Structures are given as structure tokens and as C-alpha cells.
């Protein structure tokens, strides 16, 4: 060790003069130089710029929000009521955050959709976290619950069904009221109504391709004209463009994916999604696309559409099904399935900690919760012993007639 110490070596210098060794490895990480835009924040997992979808529980499922430059695919429910509501939440959040909007539809006029945006709530803590009022008979109620619940489940903690993060991001809205016109008109909105662009499209045999190409061309013009393209230098302040595309792939867009096993233009929608992702990746914009997946017969094609989007969720409504009248599902209006989450700036993407999810529409709020079915505590449940089941079940003859050991019919 002494042979290594030379007069010019740093070992002979005082400790304060050893500049390479004065700094420690535990340094405070400097804040990354991200774009500062109102209504956005960086992701904790990968540093990606996020915006809120308007539904706080959906932001929690997506890892904190919707990443800028990505596409959120919503597989519509059977009657297109709840998926249409999520799009309104997404646009209403853009109005409150002073983002620019782009709405495209083939059936409903985009102006009519913008007039139905939910009303923002500023003091919405009470609605989001309701405080239960204490009752005088709480002790009696606890004793009754302890008598109903089995002893092995009595000391277990209650299931936390709400989905919420520790830090608040986004705003809350009242779906029973519509947004005031002065607030809505303050935001800059771009619209694309397909019947107004049919005169400029191709002939009838290329109607479907013309509808998607006209939509993609209109999006490209808005992104370049309003300065959302990252390739061009901007003199004004940065902003976010929120894009809402309603019911793509339907017959209203001239597409034949619905009700056809072998559609003629099966690659038209996937080609459009390729161009849409290319526009979003190089611009400060984010898109929400709804598709009637239950009408698409080719499931392999639906899988390709899902993979072309970054986020993919599906809404399964209870309307028109047996679950609508099932007392176990009375607290919910449908199920929510997370099919895909993005892989952005990381090897492993964020995955939700719970897969059994359900949504419900309250009087003033749409929320997504963990599916938690209550136990069946009914006293009228019939119980059949093993002997009765063994005596009642016999092998039937090949002709369909069989003999039963029990004289009573067992339904």
C-alpha cells in the first residue's frame, strides 16, 4: 500500500482537496425537464406525461392517468350508454383543464355531444368520500352482524371496493347536470361530422376508405395548424389535444366489419389505427376510441385492433341479461375488463392489482370499483342431504325415460 502512494498521488492530499471523493453516491435526483402543461403530470413509473380521463377510478387502473401520445380503446357495451359517458368525461376534463378538443362521430352531431358534457364540481370531496353518519344503534347492529357472519370471517377486515390513489389527479363531475355554456364555449373545439364530409369523399365503392382517410386528414391538419406537432418549433405555449372518436368500425362509417364473418374491407380500420398512432406519437395529443366489439364477428381481427391500441378496456353491461335482476348484482350496472395496458419506457408495464372490476352509475357519479358480492344470508335456502341426492339421481335409459328413487320431483 505504501508503494502505491506517490507525492503526486491523491492519497497525500487533504480530505477537502480530494474533489473526486468529496461527493457521495447518495445524491438528490434532479427534477427531469418535462413539458409543463396545465392538467398534466409525469408518471411515477416511467416519467411519461399523463392526463386524466375524467374518471378517477379509471386513472387508477391505467397507472395514474392516460399517457400523452397513446390511444385508449373502449369496447362499447351493448346499448352504448356507459362507453358514451366515459367519452363525455374525457372531453369534460379537457374543457376544465383548458385543453383543445377534437370530436368525431358518424351518427350524433359532435355539437350535440359537447352540449351534454357533465357539470364539473369544485367542492366534490363530499361526493367522492361520503362520511357515514353515526347511528344510535350501532352496537346493536354490530351484534346482529356478528351473529350472521361465520366466526372464521368475523375478524377479517372489510373489503375496500373503491379505487383511488393517495394523490388527487383530475376533477369530479355531476352527471345529473350539464356543463354551463360559458364554460364549454371557453374551450376550443374541433369537430368532424361524417355526413358533412361525404360530398368530398370517393365513390360509393370506396366510401369506407374515404371516411377514414378524411378523418385522418382532418386530424393531421388540426395537429399541424394548431401547433401540436413536436417536430415544428412553437412560439406559443404548449397545450394538449384531446381526440374523441365514437363508434369506429360501424356501418355508419361505411365499414362492413359488423355482421360479416369475412368482411370485404377488413384491413381498413387497422390501417387507420396505424396512421392514428403515428400522428399521436409525434404530437401532444391523446385519443379515446370506442368500437362496437360485440358486432364484430371476426375475433382474430378484433385482437389485431386491440393490439394496435395502447390501452384497451371492455364494458359488459347488465342491461338485457339475467344479471340485471340478480339480487347479488344489484349494486352494480356492469363489469369492466382490462385487456391491455401500455409498455412505455419500461420493460414491465403497470398491471392493476385486481382483475374483478365492476362499474356503477350513481345519481351523480360514474365509478369503477372492485367487484365484491355480498354473502348469501337468506334463510329460505333449501338444503338437501347427501342421501336424498343419492336416491334421487339415477341413470336414465337411452330412450330418455328414467326412474327416480325419490317420489317427489326435485327441481
N, C-alpha and C positions, 0 to 999 in steps of 0.2 A: 504493500500500500504506500510506503514511503517513497519507493522508486517512481511511482506514478505522479507524485506531487512535484511539479516544477515551478520555478519562480514566476513564470507567466501563467501558471495554471490558476483556475478559479478557486482552487481549494485554499490558496494563500490569501485570498481577498476577504475582506469583512463580509458579514452576512447581508448587510444592507446593500453592498455593491454587486451582489450576485443577481443581476437582473433576470437571467433565465429561470432562477429558482425562487424569486420573490412571489410570483403568482401561484396560487393554489389551483388545483384541478376542480375544486367546487366553486365555480363561478356562476353568477346570476345570469340566467339566459336573457338576452336582449329580446325585445319585442320585434317580431318579424314585420317587415314593411309591407303590410297588406293594404289593399284599397279600402279607404274609409268611406262607406256609403251608408246613409241612414236606413235603418231597417235590416241591416246585415250584421253578422258576427262570424268570426273564424271558428272552425270546428275544433273541438278538443282532441279528437282522434287523429286527424290528418291535416289540420290547418286550412282546409278548404273553406271558401266563403259560403256562408249559409244564409238562407232567407226562410221566413216562417211560412207555413202553408195556411195559416189562419186557424188551424185546429191544433191546440197544444198537445193533445194526446197523440196525434199523428206525427208531430215533430219529434216526440219522444221515440216513436217507433223507427223513424228514419235516422236516428243518431243525432238528434239535436235540431234538425231542420232539413230543408231541401237545398242541395248544393247548386250553386250557380253554374250554369253550363250543362245541366243534366235534364233528363226527361222523366217525369213521373207518369206511369201508365196506370189508369184506373179501369178495371174491368167492371162495367156497369152492372147494376142489379137488374132484375127482370123488368121493372117498370121505370127505371132511370130516374128515380126520385132522390136517392141519397147520394149517388155519384154527382148528380147535377148540383146538389147542395155543397159538396166539397169544392167544386169549381167556383161557386159563388163565394165561399170562404176565402179561397185563394186570391180571387180578384179584389175582395173587400180589404184584405190585408195589404194589397198593393196600393189601394186608394189611401188608406190610413198612413202608410209609410211614404207616400208621395212618389211611388214608382209609376212608370208608364205601363199601360195595359194594351194587350192585343187579343181580341176575342174573335174567333172564327166559328161559324155554325152554318148548317145547311137547312135546318128546319125553322128554328126560332131566330128572330131578328136579334143580333147582338145588342142593339139598344134596349130591347125588352129585357134581356138577361141582366144588363147593367142596372136597370131600374129596380131589380128585385134583390139587390145585394143586402145582406143583413146589416142591422144597425150596430155600430161599434159602441162598446161600453167602456167608459174610462174607469169608473169605480166598480169593477166587476169582481172584487175579491170575495164578496159575499156569495155571488153566484158560483164561483169556482170552488170555494171551500166553505160550504154551508156549515154553520155551527148548530149543533143539535141542542135544543132547549132541554134543560134538565126537568124531569118529572118527579112528582112526589112518590110515586110507586115504583121507583127504580129498583129498590131492594126486593120488592115482591116479584118484579119482572125477572130479575136475575135468578131468583129461586125457582121460578117456573121454567126458565130456560135450562137450568141445571138439571131439572127433573126430566126434561125432554131429551137432552143431548146425552149420548152414551158417555160412560165415565172415561173411556180412553181418549175421547175427543174434547173433554170438558176443559182441560188446561191448555189446549193448543191456542196459539194466537189467531186472531181473526184475519181473514184473507183481505189484503189490500188490493182492491179491484181497480182503483183509479191509476192512470198512467200520467205521471207528472215528474219533471225534473226539479232539482233544487233551485236552479236559476230560471227566472221567468224570461220567456222569449216570445214575442208576438203579442197579440191583443185578443180580447174576447168579444163576442158578438151576441146579439139578441136576435134570434131568427123569427120571433113574433113581430118584429118591426122591420121596416125597410130603411135603408140609409137616406139621410136627408139630401135633397137635390143639390144644395150648395156645397156639401162635402163631396158628393160624387162628381159634380161638374168641375171641381178644382183639379181633378186628376186628368191627365192627358190620355185619351183612349183612342186606339186604332181598331177599326172593325173590318171584318171580312164576311160578307153575306153571300153565299154561293149563288142564289138566283140573280144577283146583280152582276155576276161575272160570267154568266152562261153565254151572253152575246159575244164575248171576246174569246170564247173557247174554241176548241176544234170541232169537227163534225160529230155526228151522233155516235159513230163507232169508236171515237176517241174521247168520249165525254168524261169517263172516269179518269183517264190520264190527264185530260185538260183541267179537271177540277183540282187535282193535287198539284199539278205544275203551276197553276195560277195562284194557289195558296202559298206555295214555296217561293214564288217570285214576289208576291206581296210581302212576305216576311223578310226576304232579303232586302227589298227596297226600304222597309222601315228600319231595319238594323243599320244599313249604311247611311241613310238620310238623317236619322236621329243621333248618329254617333255612338252606337253601342258596339261597333266593331273595334276589337282591341288592336287590330293591325294599323289603323289610322290614328294619328295624333289628334287629341281633343283639346280644344281651348276651354270649353265649359266644364263644369263639374260632372263627375261620373254619376250614373244612375242605373237602375235595373229595369229590364223589360220583362214583364210577366205575360206569358203566352198561354191562352186557354183554347184548346181545340176540342170541340164537342162532337162525339159520336162519329169518329172516323171509321171507315170500313163499312158503313151502312149503305143501303140502296139510295139514300138521299144524296150521297156524294157520287152517285153513278157507279158504285162498286158492286160487284157480284159475289162478294165473299159470303154473304148471308144466303142461307137456304140452298147452297150449292156445294156438293162434295168435291167436285173438280171445277173450281171457278176459272173463268177464262182469263181474268187479269189477276192472278194470284200473287204476282210479284210487284204490283203497283204500289200497295201500301208499304211494303218493306223497302222499296226504293225511295219512297217519300221519307220514311223514317231515317234512312241513311243520310239523305240531304239535310233533314232537320237536325240531326246530331252534329253534322259538320258545321252548320251555322251556329249552334249553341256553344260548341267547344271553342270557337274563336270570338265569342261576344259575351257581353254581360247580360245574359238573358237566361230564363228558366221557363220550362214548358210543362203543362199538365194536359195529358191527352186521355180522353175517355173512349172506350171501344166496347161495343156490344158483343162481348166474347161468347155469350150463350147462343148467339145466332150463327156463329162461325162453325161449320161442320168439320172442317179440316183441323184437327187438333195439333198436327205437326206444324201447320202454318201458324197457328196461334202461339206455339212455342217459339217459333222464329221471331214473331212480333214482340214477344216478351223479352227475348234476349237482346233485341235491338234497343230496348229502353233501359235506363239505368235503375230506376225504381219501378216495382210492379206490385200492386195490391189488387185484390178482388173483393167485391162486396156481394154477399149472399143474403138477400132479404128474405124475411119470413112471410112476406105477403103472398097469399095464394097457396101456402103449403100447410102441412099439418102442424108445424111448429108454431104457427100463428095462434092457434087455440090451445097449445100445450101449456098447462099451468107452470111447468118448470122454466119455460122461456118467456114468461110474461113480462119480465123486467128488461128484455132486450128486443130489438127490432131486426136483428140480423147478425151474421157472422162476418168477420174480416179476416182475410188470408193474405199473408205477406209472402209473395212468390219470389221476389228478387230485391236485393239491396246492392248499392254500387260498390265497386272496388276503386277507390280514389286515393292515390298517393300512399298506398299501404298494401301489404301482402294479404292480410286478413281483414275482411270488411266487418263492419259493425253488425251484429246479429241481435234481434230482440231477445230479451230474457224470458219471454213467454210466448207460446205459439197459439194457445187457445184464447182468441180475442173475439170480442163482440162489440157492436155499436148500438146506440140507442139515441133516439131523438126526444129530448125532454121538451118542456113547454117553451123554453127559451134557448136551449143549447144542444148542440150535437157533440157527443163524446164517444170515445173508444175506451173500453175497459177490458180487464181480464175476465174471461168467462168463468163465472162462479155460480154454479147451480145450487140452490138450497137443498138440504136433505129432505127426503120424503117422510114426513112425520104424521102421515094420515093414519087414523085409527081404523079405517074401513078396508085396509089391505087384506085380501084373503090369503090365508096360509094353508097350504096343502102338505100333509105329511108325506114322507117317502113311501109309506105303504100304500096310500091311496094312488100316488103317481105310478107305482109299480103295478098295481092292479088295474089301473085304467088304461095303461099303454100296452097294447098287444100288436102283433104283426098282422097286417091286413092282407087279404087274399089278392092274387094278381088281378081279379076282376073288379076290384075296388070295394067289395063288401068285406067288412071285418067284424069281429066280435070284440066286445069290451067287457072287462072284468067287473066294472062298476056299473050299476044300473042307472046311475044319474049321468046325464050328459055333462061333460067338462069342457067349457069354452075357454 
